[in-house]
């Protein structure tokens, strides 16, 4: 059994026991384990999975009317996967982006600073990698972050029209999307460092170290951890939630303006959505709602 699952279950059992749930059986499964919890004569199963891409996930089995379900759900909501860092900074920043792979909506980069003594409060708010949260949960946590940590973050929201303009300028200079992203991450890191003078910054890896460091002159003075799966760091996780929140907000603004829904991602469903938009408003208007360098754009008929 993977160490991540073992640690998760150990924390889970402490809390289920406090709620009067007893682990009565467990069975190995592909990619995880099935646990059985009981209370009096009632029994409920819980499937726990782990993958390197998604981390820990879980599914409560049994009847939707099982009286143990709300108890177990409460425990799971308070037993989010623990975030960890491989640095010893007391005061640091993290950055992440959202919207990079979405045809519609803005490209958003957010930076968030954390002091070590704030970690527990952030954990209690439910902060973890935004990819493991649904949109409803992201909006709920982001709202709390804005209220309780309004001075801890900075965000750049490139709405489609501005994004397309800047992307075009970068391409004329022989630069690519990752270099635009590097500029956005660097701008936020430098701005936060000037305000808070933190010890270092953790960035989810999207390009080479050289691309990030050379994007803006001030980056050479800042200690960086530029790594894959950086969302395991508390600061990056908080930044990922806020970045996703502002991306979702950009879609909501477009929906209100054009009185239609805009799909996330770049799937066949998005192509159909984009064609519907082009039929109503014209293909040229896509520049104001979408990233027109995507292949999706070329699949839309004028």
RAQUIVEN-V282267 format. One record per pair of residues at least 24 apart in sequence whose C-alpha atoms are under 10 Angstrom apart, sorted by sequence separation. I is the first residue (numbers start at 1). J is the second residue. If there is no record, write none. Layout:
I:J / I:J
//
This chain:
9:33 / 13:37 / 32:56 / 34:58 / 36:60 / 42:66 / 43:67 / 44:68 / 45:69 / 56:80 / 57:81 / 90:114 / 91:115 / 92:116 / 182:206 / 198:222 / 199:223 / 200:224 / 201:225 / 202:226 / 203:227 / 204:228 / 205:229 / 271:295 / 272:296 / 275:299 / 276:300 / 278:302 / 32:57 / 33:58 / 34:59 / 35:60 / 36:61 / 42:67 / 43:68 / 44:69 / 56:81 / 89:114 / 90:115 / 91:116 / 181:206 / 182:207 / 193:218 / 197:222 / 198:223 / 199:224 / 200:225 / 201:226 / 202:227 / 203:228 / 204:229 / 205:230 / 271:296 / 274:299 / 275:300 / 5:31 / 9:35 / 32:58 / 34:60 / 35:61 / 42:68 / 43:69 / 46:72 / 55:81 / 89:115 / 90:116 / 91:117 / 122:148 / 158:184 / 181:207 / 182:208 / 186:212 / 190:216 / 193:219 / 203:229 / 204:230 / 270:296 / 271:297 / 274:300 / 275:301 / 1:28 / 5:32 / 6:33 / 34:61 / 45:72 / 89:116 / 90:117 / 91:118 / 121:148 / 122:149 / 157:184 / 179:206 / 182:209 / 185:212 / 186:213 / 190:217 / 191:218 / 203:230 / 204:231 / 262:289 / 271:298 / 272:299 / 273:300 / 274:301 / 275:302 / 1:29 / 5:33 / 39:67 / 44:72 / 88:116 / 156:184 / 178:206 / 179:207 / 182:210 / 183:211 / 184:212 / 186:214 / 187:215 / 190:218 / 202:230 / 203:231 / 204:232 / 262:290 / 266:294 / 268:296 / 271:299 / 272:300 / 2:31 / 39:68 / 155:184 / 156:185 / 178:207 / 179:208 / 182:211 / 183:212 / 186:215 / 187:216 / 189:218 / 190:219 / 193:222 / 202:231 / 204:233 / 266:295 / 267:296 / 271:300 / 1:31 / 2:32 / 38:68 / 155:185 / 177:207 / 178:208 / 181:211 / 182:212 / 183:213 / 185:215 / 186:216 / 189:219 / 203:233 / 266:296 / 1:32 / 37:68 / 118:149 / 156:187 / 180:211 / 181:212 / 182:213 / 183:214 / 184:215 / 185:216 / 186:217 / 187:218 / 190:221 / 202:233 / 258:289 / 1:33 / 98:130 / 155:187 / 156:188 / 179:211 / 180:212 / 182:214 / 183:215 / 184:216 / 186:218 / 187:219 / 190:222 / 202:234 / 203:235 / 204:236 / 154:187 / 155:188 / 178:211 / 179:212 / 182:215 / 183:216 / 186:219 / 189:222 / 202:235 / 203:236 / 204:237 / 154:188 / 178:212 / 181:215 / 182:216 / 201:235 / 202:236 / 254:288 / 255:289 / 37:72 / 114:149 / 153:188 / 154:189 / 179:214 / 180:215 / 189:224 / 201:236 / 254:289 / 83:119 / 113:149 / 179:215 / 204:240 / 112:149 / 115:152 / 154:191 / 112:150 / 113:151 / 114:152 / 154:192 / 251:289 / 9:48 / 112:151 / 113:152 / 114:153 / 153:192 / 250:289 / 8:48 / 83:123 / 112:152 / 113:153 / 152:192 / 82:123 / 111:152 / 112:153 / 113:154 / 151:192 / 81:123 / 111:153 / 112:154 / 5:48 / 80:123 / 110:153 / 111:154 / 112:155 / 152:195 / 5:49 / 79:123 / 80:124 / 83:127 / 110:154 / 111:155 / 151:195 / 152:196 / 4:49 / 5:50 / 78:123 / 79:124 / 81:126 / 82:127 / 83:128 / 109:154 / 110:155 / 111:156 / 151:196 / 4:50 / 5:51 / 78:124 / 80:126 / 81:127 / 82:128 / 83:129 / 109:155 / 110:156 / 2:49 / 3:50 / 4:51 / 21:68 / 77:124 / 78:125 / 79:126 / 80:127 / 81:128 / 108:155 / 109:156 / 110:157 / 2:50 / 4:52 / 8:56 / 78:126 / 80:128 / 81:129 / 108:156 / 109:157 / 1:50 / 2:51 / 77:126 / 107:156 / 108:157 / 109:158 / 5:55 / 21:71 / 106:156 / 107:157 / 108:158 / 4:55 / 5:56 / 20:71 / 21:72 / 81:132 / 106:157 / 107:158 / 108:159 / 4:56 / 5:57 / 19:71 / 80:132 / 105:157 / 106:158 / 107:159 / 19:72 / 105:158 / 106:159 / 107:160 / 105:159 / 106:160 / 16:71 / 19:74 / 104:159 / 105:160 / 106:161 / 107:162 / 16:72 / 19:75 / 104:160 / 105:161 / 106:162 / 107:163 / 15:72 / 18:75 / 103:160 / 106:163 / 16:74 / 17:75 / 95:153 / 97:155 / 99:157 / 105:163 / 106:164 / 15:74 / 16:75 / 93:152 / 94:153 / 95:154 / 96:155 / 97:156 / 98:157 / 99:158 / 12:72 / 15:75 / 16:76 / 93:153 / 95:155 / 97:157 / 14:75 / 15:76 / 13:75 / 12:75 / 15:78 / 16:79 / 12:76 / 15:79 / 14:79 / 12:78 / 13:79 / 12:79 / 11:79 / 12:80 / 11:80 / 12:81 / 9:79 / 11:81 / 8:79 / 11:82 / 8:80 / 109:181 / 8:81 / 108:181 / 109:182 / 111:184 / 7:81 / 8:82 / 55:129 / 107:181 / 110:184 / 111:185 / 7:82 / 54:129 / 57:132 / 109:184 / 110:185 / 111:186 / 5:81 / 55:131 / 56:132 / 108:184 / 109:185 / 111:187 / 112:188 / 113:189 / 4:81 / 54:131 / 55:132 / 100:177 / 107:184 / 108:185 / 109:186 / 111:188 / 112:189 / 4:82 / 53:131 / 54:132 / 100:178 / 109:187 / 110:188 / 111:189 / 109:188 / 110:189 / 113:192 / 111:191 / 112:192 / 113:193 / 100:181 / 111:192 / 153:235 / 113:196 / 115:198 / 152:235 / 97:181 / 114:198 / 155:239 / 96:181 / 113:198 / 153:238 / 154:239 / 152:238 / 153:239 / 157:243 / 97:184 / 113:200 / 152:239 / 155:242 / 156:243 / 97:185 / 113:201 / 154:242 / 155:243 / 159:247 / 95:184 / 96:185 / 112:201 / 113:202 / 153:242 / 154:243 / 157:246 / 158:247 / 95:185 / 111:201 / 112:202 / 156:246 / 157:247 / 160:250 / 94:185 / 95:186 / 111:202 / 155:246 / 159:250 / 111:203 / 158:250 / 159:251 / 95:188 / 145:238 / 157:250 / 94:188 / 95:189 / 145:239 / 93:188 / 94:189 / 159:254 / 93:189 / 142:238 / 145:241 / 146:242 / 141:238 / 142:239 / 145:242 / 142:240 / 93:192 / 142:241 / 143:242 / 92:192 / 93:193 / 129:229 / 131:231 / 141:241 / 142:242 / 92:193 / 129:230 / 130:231 / 140:241 / 141:242 / 142:243 / 129:231 / 138:240 / 139:241 / 142:244 / 143:245 / 93:196 / 128:231 / 129:232 / 138:241 / 139:242 / 142:245 / 92:196 / 93:197 / 128:232 / 129:233 / 137:241 / 138:242 / 141:245 / 142:246 / 91:196 / 92:197 / 93:198 / 128:233 / 129:234 / 138:243 / 139:244 / 140:245 / 91:197 / 92:198 / 93:199 / 94:200 / 95:201 / 96:202 / 97:203 / 128:234 / 130:236 / 131:237 / 135:241 / 138:244 / 139:245 / 91:198 / 92:199 / 93:200 / 94:201 / 95:202 / 96:203 / 97:204 / 127:234 / 128:235 / 129:236 / 130:237 / 138:245 / 139:246 / 90:198 / 91:199 / 92:200 / 93:201 / 94:202 / 95:203 / 96:204 / 127:235 / 128:236 / 129:237 / 130:238 / 133:241 / 137:245 / 89:198 / 90:199 / 91:200 / 92:201 / 93:202 / 94:203 / 95:204 / 96:205 / 97:206 / 127:236 / 128:237 / 129:238 / 130:239 / 131:240 / 135:244 / 136:245 / 139:248 / 89:199 / 90:200 / 91:201 / 92:202 / 93:203 / 94:204 / 95:205 / 96:206 / 127:237 / 128:238 / 129:239 / 130:240 / 131:241 / 135:245 / 138:248 / 139:249 / 88:199 / 89:200 / 123:234 / 127:238 / 128:239 / 129:240 / 130:241 / 88:200 / 89:201 / 122:234 / 126:238 / 127:239 / 128:240 / 129:241 / 130:242 / 87:200 / 122:235 / 127:240 / 128:241 / 130:243 / 131:244 / 135:248 / 120:234 / 127:241 / 130:244 / 87:202 / 119:234 / 122:237 / 123:238 / 130:245 / 118:234 / 119:235 / 122:238 / 85:202 / 116:234 / 116:235 / 114:234 / 115:235 / 113:234 / 114:235 / 112:234 / 113:235 / 114:236 / 165:287 / 112:235 / 113:236 / 164:287 / 111:235 / 112:236 / 114:238 / 161:285 / 163:287 / 164:288 / 167:291 / 111:236 / 112:237 / 113:238 / 161:286 / 162:287 / 163:288 / 164:289 / 167:292 / 168:293 / 110:236 / 111:237 / 112:238 / 113:239 / 160:286 / 161:287 / 162:288 / 164:290 / 167:293 / 111:238 / 112:239 / 160:287 / 161:288 / 163:290 / 164:291 / 110:238 / 111:239 / 112:240 / 160:288 / 161:289 / 163:291 / 164:292 / 110:239 / 111:240 / 159:288 / 160:289 / 161:290 / 162:291 / 163:292 / 164:293 / 94:224 / 109:239 / 110:240 / 112:242 / 159:289 / 160:290 / 161:291 / 92:223 / 93:224 / 94:225 / 95:226 / 109:240 / 110:241 / 111:242 / 159:290 / 160:291 / 161:292 / 92:224 / 94:226 / 108:240 / 110:242 / 111:243 / 159:291 / 160:292 / 109:242 / 110:243 / 96:230 / 108:242 / 109:243 / 110:244 / 95:230 / 96:231 / 108:243 / 109:244 / 94:230 / 95:231 / 107:243 / 108:244 / 110:246 / 94:231 / 107:244 / 108:245 / 109:246 / 87:225 / 108:246 / 109:247 / 86:225 / 94:233 / 96:235 / 97:236 / 107:246 / 108:247 / 93:233 / 94:234 / 95:235 / 96:236 / 106:246 / 107:247 / 108:248 / 93:234 / 94:235 / 95:236 / 96:237 / 98:239 / 105:246 / 106:247 / 92:234 / 93:235 / 94:236 / 95:237 / 96:238 / 97:239 / 98:240 / 105:247 / 106:248 / 108:250 / 92:235 / 93:236 / 94:237 / 95:238 / 96:239 / 97:240 / 98:241 / 104:247 / 105:248 / 106:249 / 107:250 / 86:230 / 91:235 / 92:236 / 94:238 / 95:239 / 96:240 / 97:241 / 98:242 / 99:243 / 105:249 / 106:250 / 85:230 / 93:238 / 94:239 / 95:240 / 96:241 / 97:242 / 98:243 / 99:244 / 102:247 / 105:250 / 106:251 / 84:230 / 85:231 / 86:232 / 87:233 / 93:239 / 94:240 / 96:242 / 97:243 / 98:244 / 104:250 / 105:251 / 84:231 / 85:232 / 86:233 / 96:243 / 97:244 / 98:245 / 99:246 / 100:247 / 104:251 / 105:252 / 83:231 / 84:232 / 85:233 / 95:243 / 96:244 / 98:246 / 99:247 / 105:253 / 106:254 / 83:232 / 84:233 / 85:234 / 98:247 / 99:248 / 105:254 / 82:232 / 83:233 / 84:234 / 85:235 / 97:247 / 98:248 / 104:254 / 81:232 / 82:233 / 83:234 / 99:250 / 82:234 / 83:235 / 83:237 / 105:262 / 104:262 / 105:263 / 103:262 / 104:263 / 105:264 / 103:263 / 104:264 / 105:265 / 102:263 / 103:264 / 104:265 / 102:264 / 103:265 / 104:266 / 101:264 / 102:265 / 103:266 / 101:265 / 102:266 / 103:267 / 99:264 / 100:265 / 101:266 / 102:267 / 99:265 / 104:270 / 103:270 / 102:270 / 103:271 / 104:273 / 104:274 / 103:274 / 53:229 / 52:229 / 55:232 / 104:286 / 106:288 / 103:286 / 104:287 / 105:288 / 106:289 / 104:288 / 105:289 / 106:290 / 107:291 / 104:289 / 105:290 / 106:291 / 103:289 / 104:290 / 105:291 / 103:290 / 104:291 / 102:290 / 103:291 / 104:292 / 102:291 / 103:292 / 101:291 / 103:293 / 104:294 / 100:291 / 103:294 / 99:291 / 102:294 / 103:295 / 101:294 / 103:296 / 103:297
//
